[in-house]
Amino acid sequence: MNERRVRRMTEADLDAVVEVGGGGTREGWDRQAFADELASAVARPWVIELERELVGYLMTWRVADELQILHVAVRADQRRAGLAQDLLKHVLAHEDTDGATGATLEVRRSNVPARALYASLGFTVVGERRRYYQDGEDAVLMTLFIGAPYLAGPPSP
Ligand SMILES: CC(C)(COP(=O)(O)OP(=O)(O)OC[C@H]1O[C@@H](n2cnc3c(N)ncnc32)[C@H](O)[C@@H]1OP(=O)(O)O)[C@@H](O)C(=O)NCCC(=O)NCCS
């Protein structure tokens, strides 16, 4: 048992996604915001299921060769079981195969669980954005190199 599955989010997931909630991120991810992402050309929203039940989601944008991570959440009663890590690992591997060379994100300075999650995946702090959030809190900027095609040499003319 403990069957986990990562797949892309669809309209049919919206109720379950809203139920997962963001648990204190204060970033205003309501039903409409998720629906807007589903309709966006750059958005790549994902979900993770546990025993066929949706228990987490990951909102990303793919912009050129960069994956931008907007938001990740796991249902409060399923946290600390490696679900967010599994979800992110799956998506990072998928993006690697699809030519992404890096991933970036902003996270609240005070969000210890999220910062630890990203660090556990190899993300490093590369900067900060002062008073980035509406309530005045700073954002920490984190980056992960996914693949490095430039190491193979300069592109052919
Ligand atoms: C952040 C969040 C998505 C983590 O989800 P999760 O499924 O519980 O995370 P995982 O179980 O995969 O944790 C992986 C690693 O992250 C770190 N981590 C996760 N939660 C942590 C916590 N509460 N405190 C410290 N470290 C934590 C640990 O290193 C953990 O590995 P370990 O359990 O072996 O020590 C979840 O807490 C959540 O939904 N928070 C509310 C939404 C949010 O803040 N999202 C981020 C905004 S960008």
The ligand as an SDF file (V2000), in Angstrom:
LIG
                    3D

 48 50  0  0  0  0  0  0  0  0999 V2000
    6.0550   22.8130    2.9020 C   0  0  0  0  0  0  0  0  0  0  0  0
    5.1650   21.5650    2.7120 C   0  0  0  0  0  0  0  0  0  0  0  0
    4.6430   21.5420    1.2730 C   0  0  0  0  0  0  0  0  0  0  0  0
    6.0240   20.3080    2.9770 C   0  0  0  0  0  0  0  0  0  0  0  0
    5.2440   19.1780    2.6380 O   0  0  0  0  0  0  0  0  0  0  0  0
    5.5610   17.7320    3.2550 P   0  0  0  0  0  0  0  0  0  0  0  0
    4.9210   16.7090    2.3900 O   0  0  0  0  0  0  0  0  0  0  0  0
    5.1890   17.7340    4.7030 O   0  0  0  0  0  0  0  0  0  0  0  0
    7.1460   17.6770    3.1270 O   0  0  0  0  0  0  0  0  0  0  0  0
    8.0360   16.3360    3.0910 P   0  0  0  0  0  0  0  0  0  0  0  0
    7.4550   15.3320    4.0440 O   0  0  0  0  0  0  0  0  0  0  0  0
    8.2340   15.9080    1.6900 O   0  0  0  0  0  0  0  0  0  0  0  0
    9.3840   16.8810    3.7210 O   0  0  0  0  0  0  0  0  0  0  0  0
   10.6270   16.7260    3.0630 C   0  0  0  0  0  0  0  0  0  0  0  0
   11.7040   17.4060    3.8800 C   0  0  0  0  0  0  0  0  0  0  0  0
   11.3990   18.8180    4.0210 O   0  0  0  0  0  0  0  0  0  0  0  0
   11.7550   19.2550    5.3510 C   0  0  0  0  0  0  0  0  0  0  0  0
   10.5380   19.6080    6.1100 N   0  0  0  0  0  0  0  0  0  0  0  0
    9.2500   19.4050    5.7470 C   0  0  0  0  0  0  0  0  0  0  0  0
    8.4210   19.8790    6.7040 N   0  0  0  0  0  0  0  0  0  0  0  0
    9.1960   20.3700    7.6970 C   0  0  0  0  0  0  0  0  0  0  0  0
    8.9270   20.9930    8.9510 C   0  0  0  0  0  0  0  0  0  0  0  0
    7.6690   21.1960    9.3770 N   0  0  0  0  0  0  0  0  0  0  0  0
    9.9700   21.4140    9.6850 N   0  0  0  0  0  0  0  0  0  0  0  0
   11.2440   21.2110    9.2840 C   0  0  0  0  0  0  0  0  0  0  0  0
   11.5670   20.6080    8.0980 N   0  0  0  0  0  0  0  0  0  0  0  0
   10.5550   20.2110    7.3140 C   0  0  0  0  0  0  0  0  0  0  0  0
   12.4690   18.0780    5.9870 C   0  0  0  0  0  0  0  0  0  0  0  0
   13.8360   18.1600    5.6080 O   0  0  0  0  0  0  0  0  0  0  0  0
   11.7900   16.9120    5.3010 C   0  0  0  0  0  0  0  0  0  0  0  0
   12.5500   15.7320    5.3510 O   0  0  0  0  0  0  0  0  0  0  0  0
   12.4640   14.7870    6.6760 P   0  0  0  0  0  0  0  0  0  0  0  0
   11.0040   14.6070    7.0010 O   0  0  0  0  0  0  0  0  0  0  0  0
   13.1350   13.5250    6.2260 O   0  0  0  0  0  0  0  0  0  0  0  0
   13.1980   15.5180    7.7480 O   0  0  0  0  0  0  0  0  0  0  0  0
    3.9820   21.5510    3.7240 C   0  0  0  0  0  0  0  0  0  0  0  0
    4.4730   21.8200    5.0270 O   0  0  0  0  0  0  0  0  0  0  0  0
    2.8830   22.5450    3.4060 C   0  0  0  0  0  0  0  0  0  0  0  0
    1.9440   22.2530    2.6570 O   0  0  0  0  0  0  0  0  0  0  0  0
    2.9900   23.7660    3.9740 N   0  0  0  0  0  0  0  0  0  0  0  0
    1.9890   24.8200    3.7370 C   0  0  0  0  0  0  0  0  0  0  0  0
    2.1340   25.4040    2.3620 C   0  0  0  0  0  0  0  0  0  0  0  0
    3.4900   26.0770    2.1600 C   0  0  0  0  0  0  0  0  0  0  0  0
    4.0130   26.7570    3.0310 O   0  0  0  0  0  0  0  0  0  0  0  0
    4.0250   25.9220    0.9570 N   0  0  0  0  0  0  0  0  0  0  0  0
    5.2780   26.5080    0.5390 C   0  0  0  0  0  0  0  0  0  0  0  0
    5.0310   27.8140   -0.1250 C   0  0  0  0  0  0  0  0  0  0  0  0
    6.0800   28.0130   -1.5250 S   0  0  0  0  0  0  0  0  0  0  0  0
  1  2  1  0
  2  3  1  0
  2  4  1  0
  2 36  1  0
  4  5  1  0
  5  6  1  0
  6  7  2  0
  6  8  1  0
  6  9  1  0
  9 10  1  0
 10 11  2  0
 10 12  1  0
 10 13  1  0
 13 14  1  0
 14 15  1  0
 15 16  1  0
 15 30  1  0
 16 17  1  0
 17 18  1  0
 17 28  1  0
 18 19  1  0
 18 27  1  0
 19 20  2  0
 20 21  1  0
 21 22  1  0
 21 27  2  0
 22 23  1  0
 22 24  2  0
 24 25  1  0
 25 26  2  0
 26 27  1  0
 28 29  1  0
 28 30  1  0
 30 31  1  0
 31 32  1  0
 32 33  2  0
 32 34  1  0
 32 35  1  0
 36 37  1  0
 36 38  1  0
 38 39  2  0
 38 40  1  0
 40 41  1  0
 41 42  1  0
 42 43  1  0
 43 44  2  0
 43 45  1  0
 45 46  1  0
 46 47  1  0
 47 48  1  0
M  END
$$$$
